[in-house]
């Protein structure tokens, strides 16, 4: 398989700072609400986060 690299979206310190300080509260809360709606029986098990971010969603799972 030929690997096709994606364009780098955050390539300087200022962009990284802005991303780190962004408010993802609404979208991350919505994700958790949708997960609970689609998987109401989920209470234990493994969840894999393949994202590149501060880990807010995995922390929300741990708190839940």
MODASUL-V617285 format. One record per residue. N is the residue number from 1. RES is the residue in one letter. PSI is psi in degrees with one decimal (NA if undefined). D_CENTER is the distance of its C-alpha to the mean C-alpha in Angstrom with 2 decimals. Layout:
# MODASUL-V617285
[[N RES PSI D_CENTER] [N RES PSI D_CENTER]]
This chain:
# MODASUL-V617285
[[1 X 131.7 27.22] [2 X 124.2 27.08] [3 X 130.4 23.87] [4 X 113.8 22.85] [5 X 142.5 20.85] [6 X 154.8 18.47] [7 X 137.2 19.43] [8 X 126.4 17.93] [9 X -30.4 16.22] [10 X 102.7 16.16] [11 X 14.1 19.50] [12 X 166.7 20.99] [13 X -40.7 20.61] [14 X -42.9 20.69] [15 X -39.7 17.81] [16 X -39.7 15.68] [17 X -45.8 16.96] [18 X -43.5 16.25] [19 X -43.5 12.55] [20 X -30.1 12.38] [21 X 0.5 14.33] [22 X 149.9 12.66] [23 X 105.2 12.30] [24 X 18.6 9.17] [25 X -50.5 10.96] [26 X -48.9 12.23] [27 X -37.3 9.46] [28 X -36.2 7.28] [29 X -40.9 10.79] [30 X -40.3 11.63] [31 X -47.4 8.99] [32 X -38.8 10.49] [33 X -43.8 13.87] [34 X -39.9 13.73] [35 X -45.9 12.77] [36 X -35.2 15.71] [37 X -43.2 17.90] [38 X -22.4 17.53] [39 X 63.3 17.68] [40 X -23.1 19.98] [41 X -7.7 21.54] [42 X 122.0 18.53] [43 X -25.8 19.27] [44 X 158.3 19.15] [45 X -167.4 17.96] [46 X 142.1 15.31] [47 X 129.9 11.72] [48 X 123.6 10.26] [49 X 113.7 6.73] [50 X 9.1 7.72] [51 X 169.1 5.16] [52 X 97.5 6.92] [53 X -164.3 6.12] [54 X -1.3 7.66] [55 X 24.0 6.17] [56 X -42.9 6.34] [57 X -45.6 5.19] [58 X -35.2 7.49] [59 X -38.1 9.84] [60 X -39.8 10.14] [61 X -43.8 11.07] [62 X -39.4 13.47] [63 X -31.7 14.99] [64 X NA 15.50]]
